Amino acid sequence: MSGAAERILDRLRGDIVSGHLRSGTHLKIDYLAARYDSSHMPIREALRLLEGEGLIVREPNRGARVRAVDPRSIATIFEVRISIESMLARRAAALAAPADIALLEDVQDAIEARSEAGDTEGAIALNRRFHNIIEDIADHADAAAIANRQCELLDSLWRVYGVDPSRLGGVNSDHRYIIQALRDRCPETAAILVTAHIIKGRMDLVRRMLEASAP
């Protein structure tokens, strides 16, 4: 992806998630090029990637339009992640080497340091790294690609709606238990812990979205 397309992608995704581009809005290339001071090619590339994330849909002879980003659609995304990431955790528990465990512990140490410093943005980025390491250990690239397809969207939603500071302690605790399950080579325990971890994330994000939309 070109640098220009990446910048457009971030801005366009942010405008959709924040509601500046509302559900159902038709996304005309000329309008978006003017809005983001861009040529057409990066716009087309960004739209293609957003279609893969599920944020926009293309219709014959009508172009692209914004898909709803609401609690129901977000809950569906989490359901897909639960199915895939629990499977990946199960595989990772059977394959993890001591060096893999050490890497997870290093990343978790950094997450906790960012949490204590109040650096939520940094903690979100490292949280993605933590889960990506588990996916790498599991060695199933196709499944990992599906699980990660909407990660940028979810990260954008956390930035828009905010992470409850009280949640960070629970996230860190979950991660430590997941590491222990991998260290102990307990596939079913790892899958259960990852499932619970994602369910709690879904509940927290949906709750914050509903609170933000309440009168």
N, C-alpha and C positions, 0 to 999 in steps of 0.2 A: 504494500500500500504506500502510495506517495505521501510525503509530508503534508502537502496541501490537503489531500483527502483525509488524512488522519485528523487534522485540525477541524475540518468541516464536520467530520463524523462526531467528534466530541461536542462541538457546538450544537449541531442538529439534534443529537441524542439528548443533550441537556435541555434544549428548548421543548422537546416533546415531553420529557419526564416532568419538567417544571410546569407544564400546561401552557407555555407561551404559544405552542403549536398544538391546538386542541384535537381531540379525537374526531376523525372524519375529515380533517383539513386536507384538501388536495394539494399535493406538493409539486408545483410547476417548476421546471428547471430554471426558467428565466427569473422567476420570483426569488428562488433560493440563491441563484448566482448574485442577484442584486443585494439580497439580505446579508450574505456573507462575503460580499466583495470578492467573488471568485469566478473563474472560468467554468464552463459546463462540465469538463471532464472530471474534476475532483468531486463535483456534486453527484454525478452519475455513480461514481465509485462508492461514495458514502451511502447513497440510497441502496445500492446493491447489498452492502454490508448490513445496513439496518433492516433490510428485508430478511436477511439470514437470522438476525436477532429476534425477529417477530414484531418489531416496532412499527413497521409499515407494511402495507399490502399493495400489490399491483393489480390493476383491473384492466381488462382488454379495452383499448381505445380511450381509456380515462387516465392512465398514468398511475402514480402512487398516491396513497392517502395514509394519514396517520391512524394507526390502530389504537384502540383504547388501552390506556395503562391504568388499570383499576385493581382493587384488591382481588377480584375474581381471577383476572388474567395473571396476576403475580402469584397467586396461590397455585395455579396450574403449572407455572414455571418451576416452583419449588417441588411440586409432586414429581416432575421429571427428574429433577436433581436428586431427590431422595432415592428413586429407583436406581439411578446409575451410580451415584457416589457410594451408596451402601455396597453395591457389587464391587466397586473399585477398592473400597476399604477392606473387604473380605479378601480380595486377591493380594493386596499390599501386606496384610498380616501374614500371609503364607510366604511372601517373597522378601520381606524387609531384612536387610543386612545391618550389622552394627553401625556402619557408616551412615546408613539412611536414618537410623534413629538419632544419631548424633546431629545430623543436619536439621532434623525436625526440632530437636531440643534447642539448637542455636537460634532458629527462626522464632520459636516460641519465647525464648528469652528476650528477643528483640521486640516482639509484640507486647510483652508485659512492660518492657521499658517505655515503649511509646504510650501505652495505656496510662502508666503512672505519670507521664509527662503531660497528659492531656492531648496528645497528638493523635486525634481520631483518624485523620486522613492517612497518616503513616501506618496506623494499626490496621486499617482496612486494606491497604496495599499489601502488607505483610500477611494478613489473613489469607489473601488470595494465594500468596506464595506457599503458605503452609499446605493448603489443599492441593496445589499443583504438585508439590513434592510427593504427596500420597498417590496422586495419579501417575506420576513418573514411576514410582515403585511398582504400581500395579501393572505397568507395561501393557496398556490397552489403549492405543492412541485414538481409535475411532470412538470409543465410549467417552474418553476424556474430552474429545472435541465437542461432542454433543452436550456434555455437562457444562462446558465452559462457554457455550454459544451465547447465553444471556448474562454472563458474569458482568460485562461492562454495564449492562442495563441495571442489574441489581446494585452494583457499586454506585451508579449515578443516583439511584433511588435513595440509598443510604445517605448520600451527600445532601440530597434535597430535603429529606424528611428528618435527617439527623439520627445519630445513634444514641440511645439512652445510655448515659454513663454507667448506670447500674448493670447494664447488659455485659459490659466488658469483662467484669469479674467472672460471670458465668461462661463466657466464651473461652477465657483462659483456662478455667477449670475443665471444661469439656476437652480442650486440646490436650491437656496433660493426661487425662484418662484415655484418650485416643492413642497417644504415644505409648502409654503403658500396655494397651491391648496389642499394639504392633510389636512391642518389645517381647511380650509374652507369647507371641504367635497364636493369638486367639481370634480367628477370622470372624466367628459369629458375634463375639463381643464387640469387635471393631465395627462391624456393620451396624449393630444396634446403637452404639454410641454415636456414630456419624449420623444415623437416621434421626436420633433424638436432637442432636446438635442442629441439624437443618430445620427440623420442625420448629424448634424454639426461635430460630432466625425468622422463619415464615410468620410465626405468630407476632413477633415483635414488629416486623416491618408492616404487616397488614394493620396492626393496631395503630401505628403512627400515621399511616395513610388515612385511616378512618377518622382519627382525631383531627388531622389537618383539614379534612373535608366537612367536619361538623360545623353547624352554625355557631 
